[in-house]
Amino acid sequence: MAPVAEVARLLAGFRRHLEDRSAHHLGYGYPYNLDFDFAPLAPFLEGLCINNLGDPFVESNYGVHSRPLEVAVLDWFTRIWDLGPGDY
């Protein structure tokens, strides 16, 4: 099998594996929505691979992360729920 065809076969198999596992997955530590349409975010995120693991308030040596966005979302919910600073 040609290298490109082999990679395509491996990626297709991995995709099937992820789809199968996602169909039975309840989350890691908390459930999350697998039926979310990310299409509207595509223009913003296209070509980027960001990391959102860990505490958004703890700096990391990995510079391509989503911490500022995560904190902004937390701040937004804090205002909606009328929480005080640091209550989340």
trRosetta pair geometry for C-beta under 8 A, 3 or more apart (Angstrom, degrees):
i j d omega theta_ij theta_ji phi_ij phi_ji
1 5 5.1 -124 179 92 95 115
1 6 4.8 120 113 -67 119 91
1 9 7.2 -26 175 1 153 145
2 5 4.5 83 60 12 88 108
2 6 6.8 -155 90 -11 42 87
3 6 5.6 -56 -145 35 30 114
3 7 6.4 30 158 -18 66 103
4 7 5.9 -52 -149 35 31 110
4 8 6.4 32 151 -18 64 107
5 8 5.6 -53 -146 38 33 114
5 9 6.3 36 153 -21 65 105
6 9 5.6 -52 -148 35 31 112
6 10 6.4 30 153 -18 64 106
7 10 5.7 -55 -147 38 32 111
7 11 6.2 30 155 -17 66 107
8 11 5.9 -55 -144 39 29 109
8 12 6.3 31 156 -20 64 107
9 12 5.8 -54 -146 36 28 111
9 13 6.4 28 154 -17 63 107
10 13 5.8 -56 -149 38 30 111
10 14 6.3 30 153 -19 65 107
11 14 5.5 -53 -145 37 33 112
11 15 6.3 39 153 -23 65 103
12 15 5.6 -50 -149 33 31 114
12 16 6.6 33 152 -18 63 103
13 16 5.7 -52 -150 35 33 111
13 17 6.4 38 150 -21 64 105
14 17 5.4 -51 -149 35 34 117
14 18 6.4 33 153 -17 66 104
15 18 5.8 -55 -148 38 30 109
15 19 6.3 31 154 -19 65 107
16 19 5.7 -54 -146 37 30 112
16 20 6.3 31 155 -19 64 107
17 20 5.9 -58 -150 37 27 111
17 21 6.3 19 157 -12 65 110
18 21 5.8 -56 -141 42 30 106
18 22 5.9 32 158 -23 66 110
19 22 5.7 -55 -142 36 26 112
19 23 6.6 35 155 -29 60 103
20 23 5.9 -52 -156 23 29 114
20 24 7.4 -5 157 8 60 106
21 24 6.5 -79 -159 50 34 92
21 25 5.8 49 149 -51 72 114
22 25 5.2 -49 -133 16 34 124
22 34 5.4 147 177 -143 107 145
25 34 7.1 110 68 -60 107 141
26 31 5.3 -62 175 -97 68 95
27 30 5.1 -81 150 100 144 36
27 31 3.8 -148 -20 -101 139 33
27 32 5.1 128 -110 1 108 76
33 36 4.7 91 109 -43 111 102
37 40 7.1 68 117 0 96 90
38 41 5.0 -58 -173 43 74 114
38 42 6.7 104 130 -54 82 78
38 45 7.8 -44 172 42 113 145
39 42 5.5 -24 -159 -15 41 119
41 44 5.3 -66 -166 48 63 112
41 45 5.2 27 146 0 96 119
42 45 6.3 -74 -129 53 24 90
42 46 5.5 48 171 -58 68 99
43 46 6.1 -25 -130 -3 21 119
45 48 5.2 -108 -165 53 59 110
45 50 7.4 -92 -138 3 101 115
48 64 7.3 -163 -168 -172 93 120
49 64 6.9 53 85 129 65 140
50 64 5.5 -128 -116 150 61 85
50 65 6.0 115 -173 -135 89 21
50 66 5.0 88 147 -50 134 93
51 60 7.8 -98 97 97 131 160
51 62 5.5 -10 48 131 150 142
51 64 6.4 93 9 95 91 75
51 65 4.8 -47 70 -105 84 79
51 66 7.1 -155 83 1 37 85
52 56 8.0 -12 -161 -83 77 96
52 65 6.6 135 -87 -166 43 79
52 66 4.2 -17 -92 40 96 125
52 67 7.9 170 -129 -57 65 51
52 70 6.5 140 -150 -61 104 127
54 58 6.2 -100 159 67 113 112
54 60 6.2 114 72 -68 161 131
55 58 4.1 61 77 10 112 109
56 66 7.7 -60 -112 101 107 72
56 67 4.4 154 -152 -140 77 76
56 70 3.9 -139 -101 96 148 133
56 71 5.2 -173 142 -55 130 81
56 74 7.3 178 67 -11 149 137
57 67 7.8 162 -56 -158 25 113
57 71 7.2 109 -76 -92 73 113
60 63 8.0 -156 93 -61 87 34
60 65 6.2 93 51 -40 130 156
60 67 7.8 172 13 -44 107 136
62 65 5.8 95 105 -51 97 111
66 69 4.8 -54 -175 48 85 115
66 70 5.5 93 122 -31 91 98
67 70 5.5 -56 -142 36 31 113
67 71 6.3 28 162 -17 67 105
68 71 6.0 -56 -147 38 30 109
68 72 6.4 33 153 -21 64 107
69 72 5.5 -54 -148 36 33 114
69 73 6.5 34 153 -20 65 103
70 73 5.8 -54 -152 34 31 110
70 74 6.5 31 151 -17 65 105
71 74 5.5 -52 -147 38 35 113
71 75 6.2 38 152 -21 66 104
72 75 5.6 -51 -146 36 31 113
72 76 6.4 38 151 -25 63 104
73 76 5.5 -50 -149 31 32 116
73 77 6.6 27 154 -12 64 103
74 77 6.0 -57 -150 40 32 106
74 78 6.2 40 149 -27 65 106
74 88 5.2 177 -171 101 107 153
75 78 5.3 -50 -148 31 33 119
75 79 6.7 32 154 -18 64 100
76 79 6.0 -56 -157 33 30 108
76 80 6.6 28 148 -17 65 106
77 80 5.4 -52 -144 38 39 113
77 81 5.9 15 163 -1 72 112
77 83 7.9 18 120 17 74 126
77 88 7.0 99 89 -102 110 149
78 81 6.4 -68 -140 51 23 94
78 83 4.5 -90 -150 60 74 107
78 84 7.9 -79 -171 72 111 14
78 85 7.5 63 175 -98 150 40
78 87 6.8 130 -133 58 104 96
78 88 5.6 -101 -80 -28 102 128
79 82 7.4 23 -175 -77 31 41
83 87 4.0 -145 176 76 111 132
83 88 6.1 96 113 -49 160 88
84 87 4.7 98 58 -30 72 125
